[in-house]
Amino acid sequence: MVKIQTEQDYKFVIAEIKNLLHNTNPIVTAEEIPEIKTLSMAATEYELIKYDFTKRSLNQAS
């Protein structure tokens, strides 16, 4: 399991996903490549946590 802790890690993971996609046979889907699936899940988890934190911060400020 990949765990993204910082924005820098997140940017690295996104760049790695793009790199893997670029070097992949276009007929193969991203879901069929374990590395892309794992990195995508980690990126999505980070985005959801970041969104939830931002949402809570905005609610507390108002």
Phi and psi restraints in degrees (range 20) as a CNS / XPLOR table:
assign (resid 1 and name C) (resid 2 and name N)
       (resid 2 and name CA) (resid 2 and name C) 1.0 -98.2 20.0 2
assign (resid 2 and name N) (resid 2 and name CA)
       (resid 2 and name C) (resid 3 and name N) 1.0 132.5 20.0 2
assign (resid 2 and name C) (resid 3 and name N)
       (resid 3 and name CA) (resid 3 and name C) 1.0 -121.3 20.0 2
assign (resid 3 and name N) (resid 3 and name CA)
       (resid 3 and name C) (resid 4 and name N) 1.0 121.0 20.0 2
assign (resid 3 and name C) (resid 4 and name N)
       (resid 4 and name CA) (resid 4 and name C) 1.0 -94.4 20.0 2
assign (resid 4 and name N) (resid 4 and name CA)
       (resid 4 and name C) (resid 5 and name N) 1.0 126.3 20.0 2
assign (resid 4 and name C) (resid 5 and name N)
       (resid 5 and name CA) (resid 5 and name C) 1.0 -106.8 20.0 2
assign (resid 5 and name N) (resid 5 and name CA)
       (resid 5 and name C) (resid 6 and name N) 1.0 -28.8 20.0 2
assign (resid 5 and name C) (resid 6 and name N)
       (resid 6 and name CA) (resid 6 and name C) 1.0 -130.8 20.0 2
assign (resid 6 and name N) (resid 6 and name CA)
       (resid 6 and name C) (resid 7 and name N) 1.0 165.0 20.0 2
assign (resid 6 and name C) (resid 7 and name N)
       (resid 7 and name CA) (resid 7 and name C) 1.0 -62.7 20.0 2
assign (resid 7 and name N) (resid 7 and name CA)
       (resid 7 and name C) (resid 8 and name N) 1.0 -35.1 20.0 2
assign (resid 7 and name C) (resid 8 and name N)
       (resid 8 and name CA) (resid 8 and name C) 1.0 -64.3 20.0 2
assign (resid 8 and name N) (resid 8 and name CA)
       (resid 8 and name C) (resid 9 and name N) 1.0 -43.6 20.0 2
assign (resid 8 and name C) (resid 9 and name N)
       (resid 9 and name CA) (resid 9 and name C) 1.0 -60.3 20.0 2
assign (resid 9 and name N) (resid 9 and name CA)
       (resid 9 and name C) (resid 10 and name N) 1.0 -43.0 20.0 2
assign (resid 9 and name C) (resid 10 and name N)
       (resid 10 and name CA) (resid 10 and name C) 1.0 -59.4 20.0 2
assign (resid 10 and name N) (resid 10 and name CA)
       (resid 10 and name C) (resid 11 and name N) 1.0 -46.8 20.0 2
assign (resid 10 and name C) (resid 11 and name N)
       (resid 11 and name CA) (resid 11 and name C) 1.0 -62.9 20.0 2
assign (resid 11 and name N) (resid 11 and name CA)
       (resid 11 and name C) (resid 12 and name N) 1.0 -38.4 20.0 2
assign (resid 11 and name C) (resid 12 and name N)
       (resid 12 and name CA) (resid 12 and name C) 1.0 -63.2 20.0 2
assign (resid 12 and name N) (resid 12 and name CA)
       (resid 12 and name C) (resid 13 and name N) 1.0 -43.9 20.0 2
assign (resid 12 and name C) (resid 13 and name N)
       (resid 13 and name CA) (resid 13 and name C) 1.0 -63.5 20.0 2
assign (resid 13 and name N) (resid 13 and name CA)
       (resid 13 and name C) (resid 14 and name N) 1.0 -43.5 20.0 2
assign (resid 13 and name C) (resid 14 and name N)
       (resid 14 and name CA) (resid 14 and name C) 1.0 -61.7 20.0 2
assign (resid 14 and name N) (resid 14 and name CA)
       (resid 14 and name C) (resid 15 and name N) 1.0 -42.8 20.0 2
assign (resid 14 and name C) (resid 15 and name N)
       (resid 15 and name CA) (resid 15 and name C) 1.0 -63.4 20.0 2
assign (resid 15 and name N) (resid 15 and name CA)
       (resid 15 and name C) (resid 16 and name N) 1.0 -39.3 20.0 2
assign (resid 15 and name C) (resid 16 and name N)
       (resid 16 and name CA) (resid 16 and name C) 1.0 -66.8 20.0 2
assign (resid 16 and name N) (resid 16 and name CA)
       (resid 16 and name C) (resid 17 and name N) 1.0 -39.8 20.0 2
assign (resid 16 and name C) (resid 17 and name N)
       (resid 17 and name CA) (resid 17 and name C) 1.0 -60.9 20.0 2
assign (resid 17 and name N) (resid 17 and name CA)
       (resid 17 and name C) (resid 18 and name N) 1.0 -46.8 20.0 2
assign (resid 17 and name C) (resid 18 and name N)
       (resid 18 and name CA) (resid 18 and name C) 1.0 -60.1 20.0 2
assign (resid 18 and name N) (resid 18 and name CA)
       (resid 18 and name C) (resid 19 and name N) 1.0 -41.4 20.0 2
assign (resid 18 and name C) (resid 19 and name N)
       (resid 19 and name CA) (resid 19 and name C) 1.0 -63.4 20.0 2
assign (resid 19 and name N) (resid 19 and name CA)
       (resid 19 and name C) (resid 20 and name N) 1.0 -45.4 20.0 2
assign (resid 19 and name C) (resid 20 and name N)
       (resid 20 and name CA) (resid 20 and name C) 1.0 -62.9 20.0 2
assign (resid 20 and name N) (resid 20 and name CA)
       (resid 20 and name C) (resid 21 and name N) 1.0 -41.5 20.0 2
assign (resid 20 and name C) (resid 21 and name N)
       (resid 21 and name CA) (resid 21 and name C) 1.0 -64.9 20.0 2
assign (resid 21 and name N) (resid 21 and name CA)
       (resid 21 and name C) (resid 22 and name N) 1.0 -39.8 20.0 2
assign (resid 21 and name C) (resid 22 and name N)
       (resid 22 and name CA) (resid 22 and name C) 1.0 -63.7 20.0 2
assign (resid 22 and name N) (resid 22 and name CA)
       (resid 22 and name C) (resid 23 and name N) 1.0 -34.8 20.0 2
assign (resid 22 and name C) (resid 23 and name N)
       (resid 23 and name CA) (resid 23 and name C) 1.0 -94.5 20.0 2
assign (resid 23 and name N) (resid 23 and name CA)
       (resid 23 and name C) (resid 24 and name N) 1.0 17.5 20.0 2
assign (resid 23 and name C) (resid 24 and name N)
       (resid 24 and name CA) (resid 24 and name C) 1.0 -113.0 20.0 2
assign (resid 24 and name N) (resid 24 and name CA)
       (resid 24 and name C) (resid 25 and name N) 1.0 148.0 20.0 2
assign (resid 24 and name C) (resid 25 and name N)
       (resid 25 and name CA) (resid 25 and name C) 1.0 -56.4 20.0 2
assign (resid 25 and name N) (resid 25 and name CA)
       (resid 25 and name C) (resid 26 and name N) 1.0 127.6 20.0 2
assign (resid 25 and name C) (resid 26 and name N)
       (resid 26 and name CA) (resid 26 and name C) 1.0 -62.5 20.0 2
assign (resid 26 and name N) (resid 26 and name CA)
       (resid 26 and name C) (resid 27 and name N) 1.0 -19.0 20.0 2
assign (resid 26 and name C) (resid 27 and name N)
       (resid 27 and name CA) (resid 27 and name C) 1.0 -76.0 20.0 2
assign (resid 27 and name N) (resid 27 and name CA)
       (resid 27 and name C) (resid 28 and name N) 1.0 -27.6 20.0 2
assign (resid 27 and name C) (resid 28 and name N)
       (resid 28 and name CA) (resid 28 and name C) 1.0 -77.9 20.0 2
assign (resid 28 and name N) (resid 28 and name CA)
       (resid 28 and name C) (resid 29 and name N) 1.0 134.7 20.0 2
assign (resid 28 and name C) (resid 29 and name N)
       (resid 29 and name CA) (resid 29 and name C) 1.0 -86.8 20.0 2
assign (resid 29 and name N) (resid 29 and name CA)
       (resid 29 and name C) (resid 30 and name N) 1.0 159.1 20.0 2
assign (resid 29 and name C) (resid 30 and name N)
       (resid 30 and name CA) (resid 30 and name C) 1.0 -59.4 20.0 2
assign (resid 30 and name N) (resid 30 and name CA)
       (resid 30 and name C) (resid 31 and name N) 1.0 -33.9 20.0 2
assign (resid 30 and name C) (resid 31 and name N)
       (resid 31 and name CA) (resid 31 and name C) 1.0 -64.9 20.0 2
assign (resid 31 and name N) (resid 31 and name CA)
       (resid 31 and name C) (resid 32 and name N) 1.0 -23.0 20.0 2
assign (resid 31 and name C) (resid 32 and name N)
       (resid 32 and name CA) (resid 32 and name C) 1.0 -83.5 20.0 2
assign (resid 32 and name N) (resid 32 and name CA)
       (resid 32 and name C) (resid 33 and name N) 1.0 -8.3 20.0 2
assign (resid 32 and name C) (resid 33 and name N)
       (resid 33 and name CA) (resid 33 and name C) 1.0 -107.0 20.0 2
assign (resid 33 and name N) (resid 33 and name CA)
       (resid 33 and name C) (resid 34 and name N) 1.0 110.5 20.0 2
assign (resid 33 and name C) (resid 34 and name N)
       (resid 34 and name CA) (resid 34 and name C) 1.0 -54.9 20.0 2
assign (resid 34 and name N) (resid 34 and name CA)
       (resid 34 and name C) (resid 35 and name N) 1.0 -40.0 20.0 2
assign (resid 34 and name C) (resid 35 and name N)
       (resid 35 and name CA) (resid 35 and name C) 1.0 -63.4 20.0 2
assign (resid 35 and name N) (resid 35 and name CA)
       (resid 35 and name C) (resid 36 and name N) 1.0 -42.1 20.0 2
assign (resid 35 and name C) (resid 36 and name N)
       (resid 36 and name CA) (resid 36 and name C) 1.0 -67.5 20.0 2
assign (resid 36 and name N) (resid 36 and name CA)
       (resid 36 and name C) (resid 37 and name N) 1.0 -41.8 20.0 2
assign (resid 36 and name C) (resid 37 and name N)
       (resid 37 and name CA) (resid 37 and name C) 1.0 -61.1 20.0 2
assign (resid 37 and name N) (resid 37 and name CA)
       (resid 37 and name C) (resid 38 and name N) 1.0 -45.4 20.0 2
assign (resid 37 and name C) (resid 38 and name N)
       (resid 38 and name CA) (resid 38 and name C) 1.0 -63.5 20.0 2
assign (resid 38 and name N) (resid 38 and name CA)
       (resid 38 and name C) (resid 39 and name N) 1.0 -46.9 20.0 2
assign (resid 38 and name C) (resid 39 and name N)
       (resid 39 and name CA) (resid 39 and name C) 1.0 -65.8 20.0 2
assign (resid 39 and name N) (resid 39 and name CA)
       (resid 39 and name C) (resid 40 and name N) 1.0 -38.8 20.0 2
assign (resid 39 and name C) (resid 40 and name N)
       (resid 40 and name CA) (resid 40 and name C) 1.0 -64.1 20.0 2
assign (resid 40 and name N) (resid 40 and name CA)
       (resid 40 and name C) (resid 41 and name N) 1.0 -41.1 20.0 2
assign (resid 40 and name C) (resid 41 and name N)
       (resid 41 and name CA) (resid 41 and name C) 1.0 -63.8 20.0 2
assign (resid 41 and name N) (resid 41 and name CA)
       (resid 41 and name C) (resid 42 and name N) 1.0 -41.4 20.0 2
assign (resid 41 and name C) (resid 42 and name N)
       (resid 42 and name CA) (resid 42 and name C) 1.0 -64.8 20.0 2
assign (resid 42 and name N) (resid 42 and name CA)
       (resid 42 and name C) (resid 43 and name N) 1.0 -42.3 20.0 2
assign (resid 42 and name C) (resid 43 and name N)
       (resid 43 and name CA) (resid 43 and name C) 1.0 -64.1 20.0 2
assign (resid 43 and name N) (resid 43 and name CA)
       (resid 43 and name C) (resid 44 and name N) 1.0 -41.9 20.0 2
assign (resid 43 and name C) (resid 44 and name N)
       (resid 44 and name CA) (resid 44 and name C) 1.0 -64.1 20.0 2
assign (resid 44 and name N) (resid 44 and name CA)
       (resid 44 and name C) (resid 45 and name N) 1.0 -43.1 20.0 2
assign (resid 44 and name C) (resid 45 and name N)
       (resid 45 and name CA) (resid 45 and name C) 1.0 -60.1 20.0 2
assign (resid 45 and name N) (resid 45 and name CA)
       (resid 45 and name C) (resid 46 and name N) 1.0 -44.4 20.0 2
assign (resid 45 and name C) (resid 46 and name N)
       (resid 46 and name CA) (resid 46 and name C) 1.0 -61.9 20.0 2
assign (resid 46 and name N) (resid 46 and name CA)
       (resid 46 and name C) (resid 47 and name N) 1.0 -43.6 20.0 2
assign (resid 46 and name C) (resid 47 and name N)
       (resid 47 and name CA) (resid 47 and name C) 1.0 -62.1 20.0 2
assign (resid 47 and name N) (resid 47 and name CA)
       (resid 47 and name C) (resid 48 and name N) 1.0 -41.4 20.0 2
assign (resid 47 and name C) (resid 48 and name N)
       (resid 48 and name CA) (resid 48 and name C) 1.0 -66.1 20.0 2
assign (resid 48 and name N) (resid 48 and name CA)
       (resid 48 and name C) (resid 49 and name N) 1.0 -41.9 20.0 2
assign (resid 48 and name C) (resid 49 and name N)
       (resid 49 and name CA) (resid 49 and name C) 1.0 -64.5 20.0 2
assign (resid 49 and name N) (resid 49 and name CA)
       (resid 49 and name C) (resid 50 and name N) 1.0 -44.3 20.0 2
assign (resid 49 and name C) (resid 50 and name N)
       (resid 50 and name CA) (resid 50 and name C) 1.0 -62.7 20.0 2
assign (resid 50 and name N) (resid 50 and name CA)
       (resid 50 and name C) (resid 51 and name N) 1.0 -43.1 20.0 2
assign (resid 50 and name C) (resid 51 and name N)
       (resid 51 and name CA) (resid 51 and name C) 1.0 -62.5 20.0 2
assign (resid 51 and name N) (resid 51 and name CA)
       (resid 51 and name C) (resid 52 and name N) 1.0 -45.4 20.0 2
assign (resid 51 and name C) (resid 52 and name N)
       (resid 52 and name CA) (resid 52 and name C) 1.0 -63.1 20.0 2
assign (resid 52 and name N) (resid 52 and name CA)
       (resid 52 and name C) (resid 53 and name N) 1.0 -42.3 20.0 2
assign (resid 52 and name C) (resid 53 and name N)
       (resid 53 and name CA) (resid 53 and name C) 1.0 -62.8 20.0 2
assign (resid 53 and name N) (resid 53 and name CA)
       (resid 53 and name C) (resid 54 and name N) 1.0 -44.8 20.0 2
assign (resid 53 and name C) (resid 54 and name N)
       (resid 54 and name CA) (resid 54 and name C) 1.0 -63.1 20.0 2
assign (resid 54 and name N) (resid 54 and name CA)
       (resid 54 and name C) (resid 55 and name N) 1.0 -43.1 20.0 2
assign (resid 54 and name C) (resid 55 and name N)
       (resid 55 and name CA) (resid 55 and name C) 1.0 -61.9 20.0 2
assign (resid 55 and name N) (resid 55 and name CA)
       (resid 55 and name C) (resid 56 and name N) 1.0 -44.6 20.0 2
assign (resid 55 and name C) (resid 56 and name N)
       (resid 56 and name CA) (resid 56 and name C) 1.0 -65.7 20.0 2
assign (resid 56 and name N) (resid 56 and name CA)
       (resid 56 and name C) (resid 57 and name N) 1.0 -38.5 20.0 2
assign (resid 56 and name C) (resid 57 and name N)
       (resid 57 and name CA) (resid 57 and name C) 1.0 -63.6 20.0 2
assign (resid 57 and name N) (resid 57 and name CA)
       (resid 57 and name C) (resid 58 and name N) 1.0 -41.5 20.0 2
assign (resid 57 and name C) (resid 58 and name N)
       (resid 58 and name CA) (resid 58 and name C) 1.0 -66.9 20.0 2
assign (resid 58 and name N) (resid 58 and name CA)
       (resid 58 and name C) (resid 59 and name N) 1.0 -39.6 20.0 2
assign (resid 58 and name C) (resid 59 and name N)
       (resid 59 and name CA) (resid 59 and name C) 1.0 -65.7 20.0 2
assign (resid 59 and name N) (resid 59 and name CA)
       (resid 59 and name C) (resid 60 and name N) 1.0 -36.5 20.0 2
assign (resid 59 and name C) (resid 60 and name N)
       (resid 60 and name CA) (resid 60 and name C) 1.0 -72.2 20.0 2
assign (resid 60 and name N) (resid 60 and name CA)
       (resid 60 and name C) (resid 61 and name N) 1.0 -31.3 20.0 2
assign (resid 60 and name C) (resid 61 and name N)
       (resid 61 and name CA) (resid 61 and name C) 1.0 -73.6 20.0 2
assign (resid 61 and name N) (resid 61 and name CA)
       (resid 61 and name C) (resid 62 and name N) 1.0 -22.5 20.0 2
